[in-house]
């Protein structure tokens, strides 16, 4: 009679998932370079600009784009606040200690990615004018490619903050329990990439960002989350029933 195989044991992640975010980030970077070669930034933005219209960026206030602009970042903020509350609760509930590293990953990724790197450093220092500010689309400032830094404070187009708030949700792939099927990680990754791309498309349609701004946000968020997943220490759980069998949310990183 064949021996019973224990399917409850956690399996080590394969090479694809161990390095998946690095590869996705590299894909974003290569896409940005390809878009630059074919001059896609002004060409794509031009589809949503009509100099003869009363509102030149004619879809700027149309639904669903205006709603995504106003409220599209809320899911990421809710996730960050929830992680802070759970981490704080772990100070009083010992059974929540196993969630601390996951909560730290969530908070650090959102604070360091969209918060510090994108909005705190690159946007004000790179000085890239937005499409609506560029002379190509009726603005007063010369068009500036992404690879050419401008005057500090001259524009806040590079990279996209809204897209970063969507793409940073790729951190969800680090929260899927290892014993779960690979398709679940793929579903989480695909959902995060789709949502980040939707927020990025919203800002392109509204004249707030170029395509390369969105692609660079995706690349930076994937690299950041992959780095945090690598460097954050994984403490050995105490020998208790709760820590050995924690709930399935936030228990694998």
Residue pairs with C-beta under 8 A, 6 or more apart in sequence:
7 179
8 179
9 179
10 177
10 178
10 179
10 252
11 178
11 179
12 178
13 178
14 182
17 173
17 182
17 185
19 226
20 173
20 185
20 189
21 170
21 173
21 222
21 223
21 225
21 226
21 229
22 222
22 223
22 226
24 170
24 189
24 193
24 218
24 222
25 218
25 219
25 220
25 221
25 222
25 223
25 226
26 219
28 215
28 216
28 218
28 219
28 222
29 215
29 216
29 219
31 215
32 146
32 212
32 215
32 216
32 219
35 41
35 211
35 212
35 215
36 145
36 146
36 147
36 212
40 211
40 212
41 145
41 146
41 210
41 211
41 212
42 131
42 134
42 136
42 143
42 210
44 204
44 210
44 211
45 131
45 136
45 137
45 204
45 207
45 210
45 211
46 136
46 137
48 57
48 58
48 59
48 204
48 205
48 206
48 207
49 56
49 57
49 58
49 131
49 137
49 138
49 207
50 56
50 58
51 137
51 138
55 61
56 132
56 137
56 138
56 207
57 132
57 205
57 206
57 207
59 65
59 205
59 206
60 66
60 205
60 206
60 207
65 202
65 205
65 206
68 198
68 199
68 202
69 162
69 202
69 203
69 206
69 208
72 162
72 165
72 166
72 198
72 199
72 202
73 162
73 165
73 199
75 169
75 195
76 110
76 114
76 165
76 166
76 168
76 169
79 106
79 110
79 169
80 106
80 107
80 110
80 111
83 102
83 103
83 104
83 106
83 107
84 103
84 107
86 96
86 99
86 103
86 250
87 99
87 100
87 103
87 104
87 107
89 96
90 96
90 97
90 99
90 100
90 103
94 242
95 242
95 246
97 238
97 243
98 237
98 242
98 243
98 246
98 250
98 251
99 246
99 249
99 250
99 251
101 232
101 233
101 234
101 235
101 253
102 174
102 175
102 250
102 251
102 253
103 250
104 232
105 171
105 174
105 175
105 225
105 228
105 229
105 232
105 253
106 171
108 228
108 232
109 168
109 171
109 221
109 224
109 225
109 228
110 165
110 168
112 224
112 228
113 164
113 168
113 220
113 221
113 224
113 225
114 161
114 164
114 165
114 168
114 221
117 220
117 224
118 159
118 160
118 161
118 164
118 217
118 220
119 161
122 158
122 159
123 156
123 157
123 158
123 159
123 161
124 152
124 153
124 156
125 149
125 152
126 149
126 150
126 155
126 158
127 144
127 149
127 150
127 151
127 152
127 153
127 154
127 155
128 144
128 146
128 149
128 150
128 154
128 155
128 156
128 157
128 158
128 213
129 139
129 141
129 142
129 143
129 144
129 150
129 154
129 155
129 157
130 139
130 155
130 156
130 157
130 207
130 208
130 209
131 137
131 139
131 157
131 204
131 207
131 208
131 209
131 210
132 138
132 139
132 207
132 208
133 139
133 140
133 141
133 155
133 157
134 141
134 142
134 143
134 144
135 141
135 142
135 143
136 143
137 207
141 154
141 155
144 150
144 155
145 212
146 158
146 210
146 212
146 213
146 216
157 208
157 209
157 210
157 213
158 210
158 212
158 213
158 216
159 209
159 213
159 214
159 216
159 217
159 220
160 199
160 200
160 203
160 208
160 209
160 213
160 214
160 216
160 217
161 217
162 199
162 200
162 202
162 203
162 208
162 209
163 196
163 197
163 199
163 200
163 203
163 209
163 213
163 214
163 217
163 218
164 196
164 217
164 220
164 221
165 196
165 199
166 192
166 195
166 196
166 197
166 198
166 199
166 200
167 192
167 193
167 196
167 217
167 218
167 221
167 222
168 196
168 221
168 224
168 225
169 191
169 192
169 195
169 196
170 189
170 192
170 193
170 196
170 221
170 222
170 225
171 192
171 225
171 228
171 229
172 188
172 189
172 191
172 192
173 185
173 188
173 189
173 192
174 225
174 229
174 252
174 253
175 188
175 249
175 250
175 252
175 253
176 184
176 185
176 188
176 252
177 248
177 251
177 252
178 252
180 248
193 218
196 214
196 217
196 218
196 221
197 214
197 218
200 209
200 213
200 214
200 217
200 218
201 214
203 209
203 213
203 214
204 210
204 211
204 214
229 253
232 253
234 253
237 243
237 244
